[in-house]
Amino acid sequence: MADSARSPDVLLNMGASVRSFPDKQESAPNLAQQAYAHLKGLILAKQILSGTGLSEGRLATELAVSRTPMREALVRLAGEGLLEKSEAGVYRVRSVSVREFFECMELREVLECHALARAIVLVTDEQLAQLDAELKALPHWQDDDMAHWTFDNRFHAFFANAAGNRTLARTIQNQRIVARLFRISSPLHRSAENDEEHQQIMDAVMRRDLAQAQQAMRRHLNNLQVETRGAIEREAYILPRMEEFE
């Protein structure tokens, strides 16, 4: 899945992605926040792959900030589970195993259905109408992965936050990060399917039909697992056959 031996120098070859860090930086207390947001965006946008090493000093040089805010950004990303620190002190984008992904999805099914049960009686019609409008306005082409991921995060976070339990919302978000890290390196790519399944959840919630909303959520999360298994199996079958012709 991921190359755990990627060099810390990999990021330096990203060119424009790294240099897109704001030229007009805010005051020093906000530099750590800027560096954190920038690096997190690159990771979630699949521009820094799992296993890639991140050199604190070189990143600070590339982004023209001191090492202190860069260190704070890396520590925060590690705390959120996006990075891990080796015994040698090198931060790497965390690699998620197949097992961890499926365990995460099993947990998400329980947590997100519980969040729906709490949220469905608290959210207003106006809030649901806004979310539904955002869903319907999504671009319908497969290659705009980041737009779909951004809304996917918004959609699931909406119900998690609306449940009114901050610990529940934080736990769901942490598990979503695990799933995203796995998807960054997985062969599965789906967006139209997500949109359709989100719409089924949305329609049921707008009718205030909890049973149907939870069923649609379980089906959505289960479909992700089934299609991931299929993609992994296809990749495992195709790669050895390709080697036969090399």
N, C-alpha and C positions, 0 to 999 in steps of 0.2 A: 504494500500500500504506500508507505512513505519511506523516504530515504533518511534514516536516522543519523547519517554521517555527513549531512550537508555542512559545508564550511560557513563560518561567520562572514566570509567574504561575499557570499551569494548575494546578499542584499545590496552590496555596493554596485552590482551589475544591473540594477533595476532602473537606473537612469531617471527618466521623467517621473516615475512613481514616487521615488524618494524626494526628488526636487520639487514635488507638488506641495510640500510642506509650506505653510503660509510664510510669505516673504515679510509681511508686516506682522511681526509677533507682538503679543501683548506683554504686560509687565511680568517680571520674573515669577511671581507666584502662580501665574497661569501657564508658564512654559511647560511644566510637567503635564498639565491637562491637555495642552495642544499636542505634545509628543505622544501621549497615551492615545488620544483620539485618532491621530494620524496613523500610528502603527496598528491599532486595532482595526481601522478601516481597511488597511492593506491586507491584513490577515484574513478578515472575513470576506474580502473581495477576491480571494484566491491569488493575490499577487505575491504573497509570501507563503510558501508551501510548508506542510508539516515536516518537522525535522530540520528546518533551516535555522542555522545559528545566527544569533544577533549579538554583535560586538558593541558593548556600551560605548566605548571610546570612539569607534568608527562611526556609529550612528550619530553621536553627538557632533562629530565633525561634519558629517553629511548634512545634518539638519541645522547646523550653525547654532547649537545651544550648548550650554555647559553640561558637564557630566552629572551634576546633581539632579536637575529635572529629568534627564534621561534615565538615570537610575530609578527615580521615583516612578516613572512611567513603566519601566520594565517590571519593577516590584508589583505594581498594581495589576499589570497584565498577568503576572504569574499568580497573583491572588485570585484572579477570576478564572484561572484554569486554562488560559490561552497559551501561556508559556510555562516551561519547566526549567529548573536550574540544575546543571550537572555538578558532579563533585568538583570538577575543575573550575566551577564558577561561570560557565558559559550558559546563557539563556538560549533555549531553542523553542520554536513553535511546537506545541505538544502534539504528539502522534496519538491517535485514538485507535485502539484495537477493535476488531470486529466484535469481539465479546462485549467490550464496554459499550459499543454503540447499541447493541440489541438490549443490553441491560438498561441503558438509558431510556430507550424507547418504551420498554415495559413500564418503567417508573413514570414516564411522562403520561402514559395512558391513564394511570390512576390519578395523578395530580391534576391533569388538565380537565378531566371529567368532574373532579371535585370542584375545581375552580369554576367550571360552568354552572354547577348547581348553586354556588354562592352568588355568582355574577348575574345570573339570569333574572333575579328578583331585584337587583340593584341598579342595573343600567337603564338609562332612559331611551325612549323611542328616538329622540334626536341624536343621541350618541350612536345608536345602532344604524340609523340612516346615514350618518357621516361615514362610518366604517364601511357600510355596504357600497356607498358611492365611490370610495377609494378602491374597493375591490373591483368594481365594474370598470374603473378607469385605467386599470393596469394594461400595459402594452401586451399584445397577444403574439409576440414573437419569442421563440425559444432562447435566443442568444443574449437577451437582456437579463442575465442571471441576477445581477445585483439589485435591479428594481424589484424583482420577484422576492429575493431574499429579504430586502428591506421591508416589504409589505408583510411577508410571512412572519417576520419578527414582530411587526406592529400588531398583526392579527392575534397571534398567540399571547403576546404581552398584554393586549387589551383586556382579555378575559381574566388573565392572571392578576392584573392590577385591580380590575373591577371587583374581584372577589373580596377585597378589603383586608387581606391577610398578607402583610409584607414579607413574612418568612416564606409563605407559599409562593408568592410571586418571584422572590429571589431564587428559590430552589428550582422553579420551572425555568427561569432564565439561565441558570447554571447548566441545567441539562440540555437546553437548546444550544448552548455554546459547545458542549460535547458533541452533539449531533452535527453541528456545522463544521467542526474540526474534522470529523470523520468524512463528511460529504466533500470537503475540499479536495481530498485525495481519492475519493471513491469514483467508480465508473458510472454512477447513477446521476442522470440529469433529467429533472422533470420540473415544469413550471405550469403548463396548461392543466395538467392533472391536479396540481395543488390548488389552482384557482377554482376549478370545478368543485373540488371537495370542500374548500373553504366556503364556497357559495352554499353548499348543502347545509353546512353548520350554521351559516349566517341566516338562511331562510328559516331554519327551525327555531333559532333563538328569537328572531323577529316575531315568530308566532307564539313565543313563550312556551314552546313545546320542549321541555327538558329531556324527556326520554329520547326523542328523535335527535336532539342536538348532541347528546352524549353518544348515541349510536353512530352518528355521522363523524364525531371526533374519533371514536375508536376505529372506525373504518379507515379514516384518513391516516392515522398513525400506523395501523396495521398494513395498509397498502404500501407505505414507505418501506416497511420492513420486508415485505414480500418482494417488491421490485429491487430492493438492495441485494437480497439474496440472489435473485436472478441475474443481476448485473455482475456480481462477484463470480458466480458460477460460469457465466459466459466468458468473462475475462480469463478465468482459470483454464477454460477449454481452448480459447483462441490463441493465447500466448504460446503454449507448447507447440501448436500446429504451425504457427508462424515461424518458430525456430527450425522446423523441419525443412523450410525452404530457404534458409539463410546459408 
